[in-house]
């Protein structure tokens, strides 16, 4: 028997809404989770072609003493300048997409022949902006109350209130993502409430796949 086509969930949401918590819940339910932000960190490591392009564009002042990109310094530049952010994304997005696609292929290849279709969740804050969602089976968007979003980002430390506001306002409104979503997870309440929503949506996916099973 041949391997079945994977079912891919694109998981996104604005900064500090709780995407990683939802991704962990999906992993506990059996999904293969790919963290596109972690992939971005990897492709931007010192000495990579992506690193060289970014340094050529923004200068040596964005580097730490060990040569790695200081994401705080880079963030301060791009979140204050929409065009700088677009130029950074034009460098990073294609490389991240290529790496994510390779990871998807590896998951599919590792699945035993005849097994049920692997369920994969790709977590990415820029999933829609990068156009990745168009290739996936479903788009899940995580939201939360704006005041909670700000408080969660402040709680991470390292950013002033002004910087937090700047990062939030630099992103498209949550409503733009919700308008495209197949599933919306409201992470404004307790983790138990969020998990209930995730499990409900997960069961709907399982039922859909059973209906399609030959």
Residue frames as qw, qx, qy, qz and C-alpha x, y, z in Angstrom:
[[0.000, 0.887, 0.462, 0.000, 0.00, 0.00, 0.00],
 [0.397, 0.494, -0.032, 0.773, 1.18, 3.54, -0.64],
 [0.230, -0.275, -0.461, 0.812, 1.60, 6.28, 1.88],
 [0.053, 0.807, 0.581, 0.088, -1.38, 8.56, 2.34],
 [0.212, 0.624, 0.028, 0.751, -1.26, 12.29, 1.77],
 [0.298, -0.219, -0.590, 0.718, -0.67, 14.18, 5.05],
 [0.137, -0.859, -0.443, -0.218, -3.28, 16.47, 6.55],
 [0.465, 0.082, -0.214, 0.855, -1.58, 19.78, 7.30],
 [0.218, -0.884, -0.405, 0.082, -2.86, 22.40, 9.72],
 [0.356, 0.466, -0.118, 0.801, -1.43, 25.89, 9.42],
 [0.481, -0.693, -0.470, 0.259, -1.37, 27.33, 12.94],
 [0.332, 0.353, -0.036, 0.874, -0.99, 31.07, 13.35],
 [0.334, -0.853, -0.398, 0.046, -2.02, 34.11, 15.35],
 [0.160, 0.871, -0.191, 0.424, -0.48, 37.39, 16.36],
 [0.377, 0.372, -0.647, 0.548, 2.35, 37.72, 18.84],
 [0.044, -0.119, 0.714, -0.688, 1.71, 36.47, 22.42],
 [0.676, -0.107, -0.134, -0.717, -1.72, 35.04, 21.68],
 [0.689, -0.272, 0.608, -0.286, -0.73, 31.49, 22.67],
 [0.745, 0.451, -0.396, -0.292, 0.21, 29.69, 19.45],
 [0.274, 0.422, -0.842, 0.193, 2.91, 27.65, 21.18],
 [0.434, -0.084, 0.708, -0.550, 0.47, 26.47, 23.87],
 [0.807, 0.332, 0.107, -0.476, -1.95, 25.31, 21.19],
 [0.579, 0.532, -0.610, -0.099, 0.90, 23.64, 19.29],
 [0.043, -0.323, 0.877, -0.352, 1.87, 21.71, 22.43],
 [0.649, 0.115, 0.511, -0.552, -1.71, 20.58, 22.85],
 [0.783, 0.470, -0.211, -0.348, -1.78, 19.37, 19.25],
 [0.335, 0.499, -0.793, 0.096, 1.47, 17.50, 19.79],
 [0.318, -0.169, 0.808, -0.466, -0.01, 15.76, 22.85],
 [0.755, 0.297, 0.304, -0.499, -2.93, 14.66, 20.69],
 [0.803, 0.078, 0.543, 0.233, -0.60, 13.10, 18.13],
 [0.498, 0.866, 0.036, 0.009, 0.19, 15.83, 15.64],
 [0.722, 0.018, 0.069, 0.688, 3.67, 16.29, 14.20],
 [0.043, -0.965, -0.166, 0.197, 4.45, 19.92, 15.02],
 [0.632, 0.277, 0.094, 0.717, 6.86, 22.03, 12.98],
 [0.237, -0.839, -0.202, 0.447, 7.88, 25.32, 14.60],
 [0.570, 0.685, 0.164, 0.423, 8.63, 27.74, 11.77],
 [0.167, -0.955, 0.187, -0.159, 10.07, 30.30, 14.22],
 [0.729, -0.484, 0.444, 0.195, 12.62, 27.72, 15.35],
 [0.762, 0.370, 0.360, 0.390, 13.41, 27.07, 11.69],
 [0.231, 0.928, 0.025, 0.292, 13.92, 30.81, 11.18],
 [0.485, -0.804, 0.340, 0.046, 16.37, 30.87, 14.09],
 [0.819, -0.142, 0.467, 0.300, 18.31, 28.03, 12.49],
 [0.639, 0.571, 0.307, 0.414, 18.52, 29.51, 9.00],
 [0.054, 0.955, -0.058, 0.285, 19.71, 32.82, 10.48],
 [0.795, -0.516, 0.100, 0.303, 22.61, 31.26, 12.39],
 [0.101, -0.837, 0.384, 0.377, 26.02, 32.88, 11.91],
 [0.249, -0.379, 0.780, 0.432, 27.70, 31.96, 8.65],
 [0.501, 0.427, 0.751, 0.039, 24.60, 30.81, 6.78],
 [0.240, 0.317, 0.474, 0.786, 23.69, 32.40, 3.44],
 [0.217, -0.806, -0.488, -0.254, 20.60, 33.94, 5.06],
 [0.530, -0.690, -0.135, 0.474, 22.75, 35.43, 7.84],
 [0.450, -0.111, 0.293, 0.836, 25.05, 36.99, 5.25],
 [0.061, 0.564, 0.527, 0.632, 22.14, 38.56, 3.37],
 [0.375, -0.840, -0.392, -0.014, 20.69, 40.02, 6.56],
 [0.550, -0.561, 0.015, 0.618, 24.03, 41.40, 7.74],
 [0.364, 0.151, 0.411, 0.822, 24.67, 42.90, 4.31],
 [0.091, -0.695, -0.511, -0.497, 21.30, 44.62, 4.49],
 [0.452, -0.848, -0.237, -0.142, 21.28, 45.84, 8.10],
 [0.171, 0.792, -0.429, 0.400, 24.98, 46.12, 8.96],
 [0.555, 0.132, -0.726, 0.383, 27.36, 44.66, 11.52],
 [0.183, -0.311, 0.428, -0.828, 25.71, 46.61, 14.34],
 [0.802, -0.202, -0.104, -0.553, 22.95, 43.99, 14.57],
 [0.777, 0.135, -0.603, 0.122, 25.44, 41.30, 15.62],
 [0.734, -0.675, 0.061, -0.028, 26.24, 40.00, 19.09],
 [0.196, -0.779, 0.586, 0.106, 29.87, 39.57, 20.18],
 [0.610, -0.136, 0.772, 0.113, 29.77, 35.92, 19.02],
 [0.010, 0.167, -0.670, -0.723, 28.66, 36.89, 15.53],
 [0.067, 0.480, 0.873, 0.061, 25.08, 35.75, 15.89],
 [0.098, -0.514, -0.313, -0.792, 22.27, 38.14, 15.00],
 [0.005, 0.170, 0.620, -0.766, 20.94, 40.03, 18.01],
 [0.028, -0.523, -0.779, -0.345, 17.21, 39.56, 17.44],
 [0.181, -0.765, -0.431, 0.444, 16.44, 42.38, 19.86],
 [0.152, -0.509, 0.238, 0.813, 18.51, 44.85, 17.85],
 [0.046, 0.109, 0.756, 0.644, 17.12, 43.60, 14.56],
 [0.079, -0.636, -0.768, -0.002, 13.60, 43.72, 15.93],
 [0.139, -0.697, -0.230, 0.664, 14.04, 47.30, 17.07],
 [0.057, -0.291, 0.473, 0.830, 14.90, 48.23, 13.48],
 [0.088, -0.181, -0.817, -0.541, 12.25, 46.32, 11.58],
 [0.123, -0.631, -0.752, 0.146, 9.32, 46.93, 13.92],
 [0.069, -0.687, -0.151, 0.707, 9.93, 50.65, 13.59],
 [0.188, 0.506, -0.460, -0.705, 10.13, 50.54, 9.78],
 [0.817, 0.278, 0.383, -0.329, 7.55, 48.64, 7.74],
 [0.669, 0.664, -0.308, -0.126, 9.72, 48.63, 4.62],
 [0.020, 0.578, -0.797, 0.174, 12.69, 47.22, 6.57],
 [0.630, -0.062, 0.692, -0.347, 10.43, 44.46, 7.87],
 [0.822, 0.491, 0.102, -0.268, 9.26, 43.63, 4.34],
 [0.447, 0.702, -0.554, -0.006, 12.85, 43.47, 3.11],
 [0.266, -0.405, 0.834, -0.265, 13.79, 41.14, 5.97],
 [0.749, 0.155, 0.537, -0.357, 10.82, 38.90, 5.23],
 [0.726, 0.618, -0.196, -0.229, 11.73, 38.71, 1.54],
 [0.219, 0.588, -0.770, 0.112, 15.05, 37.23, 2.62],
 [0.277, -0.243, 0.843, -0.391, 13.84, 34.90, 5.35],
 [0.749, 0.168, 0.306, -0.564, 10.43, 33.61, 4.22],
 [0.782, 0.420, -0.379, -0.263, 11.51, 31.61, 1.13],
 [0.295, 0.412, -0.825, 0.249, 14.27, 29.86, 3.06],
 [0.396, -0.111, 0.697, -0.587, 11.99, 29.00, 5.97],
 [0.806, 0.261, 0.061, -0.529, 9.31, 27.67, 3.62],
 [0.650, 0.447, -0.609, -0.090, 11.85, 25.43, 1.88],
 [0.078, 0.302, -0.856, 0.412, 13.07, 24.02, 5.21],
 [0.580, 0.031, 0.501, -0.641, 9.50, 23.47, 6.46],
 [0.811, 0.347, -0.208, -0.422, 8.61, 21.65, 3.24],
 [0.466, 0.399, -0.782, 0.109, 11.62, 19.38, 3.71],
 [0.208, -0.169, 0.787, -0.557, 10.51, 18.57, 7.24],
 [0.748, 0.186, 0.193, -0.608, 7.02, 17.74, 5.97],
 [0.734, 0.407, -0.502, -0.209, 8.55, 15.38, 3.39],
 [0.192, 0.350, -0.855, 0.331, 10.65, 13.70, 6.09],
 [0.491, -0.034, 0.602, -0.629, 7.58, 13.11, 8.24],
 [0.815, 0.316, -0.059, -0.482, 5.71, 11.60, 5.30],
 [0.594, 0.458, -0.661, -0.023, 8.66, 9.38, 4.36],
 [0.010, -0.296, 0.841, -0.453, 9.03, 8.12, 7.93],
 [0.713, 0.012, 0.308, -0.630, 5.39, 7.07, 8.10],
 [0.402, -0.078, 0.905, 0.113, 4.95, 3.37, 7.54],
 [0.263, 0.013, -0.646, -0.717, 3.35, 2.36, 4.29],
 [0.408, -0.400, -0.780, -0.256, -0.37, 1.86, 4.70],
 [0.215, -0.342, -0.578, 0.709, -0.50, 3.93, 7.91],
 [0.092, 0.869, 0.481, -0.069, -3.19, 6.53, 8.35],
 [0.372, 0.743, 0.041, 0.555, -2.34, 9.97, 6.99],
 [0.491, -0.215, -0.390, 0.748, 0.08, 11.84, 9.26],
 [0.086, -0.932, -0.330, -0.120, -1.38, 14.99, 10.81],
 [0.566, 0.050, -0.095, 0.817, 1.07, 17.87, 10.75],
 [0.107, -0.946, -0.287, 0.101, 0.73, 21.30, 12.36],
 [0.548, 0.303, -0.003, 0.780, 2.97, 24.09, 11.06],
 [0.291, -0.839, -0.329, 0.320, 3.18, 26.87, 13.63],
 [0.469, 0.168, 0.171, 0.850, 4.20, 30.23, 12.16],
 [0.015, -0.638, -0.342, 0.690, 3.42, 33.81, 13.12],
 [0.205, 0.531, -0.313, -0.760, 3.83, 34.90, 9.48],
 [0.461, 0.155, 0.866, 0.117, 2.04, 31.88, 8.00],
 [0.424, 0.762, 0.478, -0.105, -0.52, 33.97, 6.10],
 [0.072, 0.903, -0.206, -0.370, 1.85, 36.78, 5.16],
 [0.232, -0.463, 0.773, 0.366, 4.29, 34.25, 3.69],
 [0.656, 0.274, -0.372, -0.597, 1.48, 32.56, 1.73],
 [0.028, 0.230, -0.969, 0.091, 2.13, 29.20, 3.39],
 [0.485, 0.172, 0.645, -0.566, -1.50, 28.66, 4.39],
 [0.630, 0.433, -0.217, -0.607, -2.57, 28.36, 0.77],
 [0.486, 0.333, -0.796, -0.139, -0.86, 24.96, 0.52],
 [0.056, -0.091, 0.887, -0.449, -2.34, 23.51, 3.71],
 [0.216, -0.384, -0.865, -0.240, -5.59, 21.71, 4.43],
 [0.339, -0.815, -0.465, -0.064, -6.82, 24.00, 7.21],
 [0.232, 0.489, -0.254, 0.802, -5.96, 27.31, 8.81],
 [0.543, -0.639, -0.512, 0.187, -6.21, 27.56, 12.59],
 [0.153, 0.624, -0.141, 0.753, -5.94, 31.03, 14.14],
 [0.510, -0.433, -0.587, 0.456, -5.26, 31.61, 17.84],
 [0.036, -0.699, -0.083, -0.710, -6.63, 34.80, 19.36],
 [0.440, -0.429, -0.618, 0.491, -6.86, 36.37, 22.78],
 [0.112, -0.942, -0.302, 0.088, -8.07, 39.53, 24.47],
 [0.456, 0.732, -0.135, 0.487, -5.82, 42.47, 23.46],
 [0.357, -0.806, 0.324, -0.343, -5.12, 43.39, 27.09],
 [0.904, -0.292, 0.309, 0.046, -4.01, 39.82, 27.79],
 [0.802, 0.479, 0.034, 0.354, -1.85, 39.84, 24.69],
 [0.155, 0.831, -0.260, 0.467, -0.04, 42.95, 25.88],
 [0.615, -0.654, 0.358, -0.257, 0.34, 41.60, 29.42],
 [0.968, -0.027, 0.208, 0.136, 1.75, 38.29, 28.18],
 [0.658, 0.594, -0.078, 0.456, 4.29, 40.03, 25.97],
 [0.144, -0.831, 0.309, -0.440, 5.31, 42.33, 28.82],
 [0.823, -0.475, 0.275, -0.148, 5.71, 39.31, 31.09],
 [0.920, 0.276, -0.049, 0.273, 8.32, 37.81, 28.79],
 [0.506, -0.720, 0.122, 0.459, 10.68, 40.60, 29.81],
 [0.562, -0.091, 0.424, 0.704, 13.28, 42.49, 27.84],
 [0.153, 0.504, 0.479, 0.702, 10.87, 44.93, 26.22],
 [0.066, 0.132, 0.315, -0.938, 9.60, 48.30, 27.32],
 [0.395, 0.539, 0.637, -0.385, 5.88, 49.00, 27.19],
 [0.349, 0.714, -0.178, -0.580, 6.46, 51.20, 24.15],
 [0.087, 0.388, -0.849, -0.349, 8.35, 48.39, 22.39],
 [0.278, 0.227, 0.921, -0.153, 5.58, 45.93, 23.21],
 [0.417, 0.678, 0.343, -0.499, 2.97, 48.27, 21.76],
 [0.230, 0.653, -0.486, -0.533, 5.14, 48.80, 18.68],
 [0.064, -0.171, 0.961, 0.208, 5.44, 45.05, 18.02],
 [0.336, 0.434, 0.791, -0.269, 1.71, 44.49, 18.42],
 [0.368, 0.758, 0.158, -0.515, 0.78, 47.39, 16.17],
 [0.059, 0.540, -0.662, -0.517, 3.28, 46.32, 13.49],
 [0.197, 0.079, 0.966, 0.145, 1.19, 43.18, 12.84],
 [0.316, -0.271, -0.554, -0.721, -1.99, 42.90, 10.81],
 [0.543, -0.259, 0.327, -0.729, -5.16, 43.04, 12.96],
 [0.319, -0.056, 0.932, -0.161, -6.30, 39.71, 14.34],
 [0.622, 0.468, 0.375, -0.504, -9.58, 40.16, 12.48],
 [0.475, 0.621, -0.473, -0.407, -7.73, 39.83, 9.16],
 [0.081, 0.282, -0.956, 0.006, -6.46, 36.40, 10.16],
 [0.410, 0.193, 0.761, -0.465, -9.78, 35.33, 11.66],
 [0.595, 0.515, -0.013, -0.617, -11.54, 36.19, 8.39],
 [0.517, 0.471, -0.665, -0.261, -9.48, 33.50, 6.65],
 [0.201, -0.324, 0.873, -0.303, -9.60, 30.88, 9.41],
 [0.595, -0.137, -0.721, -0.329, -11.19, 27.46, 9.27],
 [0.659, -0.509, -0.520, 0.187, -10.84, 27.18, 13.05],
 [0.001, -0.718, 0.243, -0.652, -10.49, 29.97, 15.62],
 [0.669, -0.314, -0.577, 0.347, -9.09, 29.11, 19.06],
 [0.190, -0.844, 0.030, -0.501, -9.89, 31.80, 21.65],
 [0.686, -0.017, -0.533, 0.495, -7.08, 31.66, 24.19],
 [0.143, -0.620, 0.130, -0.761, -8.50, 34.41, 26.42],
 [0.777, -0.506, -0.010, -0.374, -9.68, 32.00, 29.12],
 [0.645, -0.532, 0.548, -0.033, -8.07, 29.19, 31.07],
 [0.071, 0.426, -0.847, -0.309, -5.75, 26.59, 29.54],
 [0.359, 0.188, 0.899, -0.164, -8.48, 24.04, 30.20],
 [0.497, 0.677, 0.308, -0.447, -10.90, 26.05, 28.09],
 [0.277, 0.687, -0.517, -0.429, -8.31, 26.39, 25.32],
 [0.132, -0.227, 0.958, 0.111, -7.61, 22.68, 25.41],
 [0.496, 0.403, 0.699, -0.321, -11.34, 21.93, 25.17],
 [0.487, 0.747, -0.041, -0.451, -11.51, 23.98, 21.95],
 [0.128, 0.581, -0.753, -0.281, -8.40, 22.30, 20.55],
 [0.305, -0.020, 0.949, -0.072, -9.71, 18.81, 21.31],
 [0.547, 0.560, 0.473, -0.404, -13.07, 19.64, 19.73],
 [0.435, 0.752, -0.301, -0.393, -11.40, 20.90, 16.55],
 [0.061, -0.440, 0.886, 0.132, -9.04, 17.91, 16.55],
 [0.475, 0.194, 0.836, -0.195, -11.94, 15.47, 16.75],
 [0.564, 0.693, 0.160, -0.420, -13.57, 17.24, 13.81],
 [0.246, 0.668, -0.635, -0.300, -10.39, 16.70, 11.78],
 [0.251, -0.184, 0.950, -0.034, -10.30, 13.02, 12.75],
 [0.567, 0.436, 0.615, -0.333, -13.92, 12.59, 11.68],
 [0.479, 0.754, -0.164, -0.419, -13.24, 14.32, 8.38],
 [0.100, 0.543, -0.809, -0.202, -10.31, 12.04, 7.66],
 [0.405, 0.053, 0.898, -0.163, -12.34, 8.94, 8.52],
 [0.593, 0.603, 0.329, -0.419, -15.03, 10.06, 6.09],
 [0.431, 0.749, -0.394, -0.312, -12.39, 10.33, 3.35],
 [0.374, -0.403, 0.832, 0.065, -10.76, 6.99, 4.13],
 [0.527, 0.254, -0.608, -0.537, -11.03, 4.65, 1.15]]
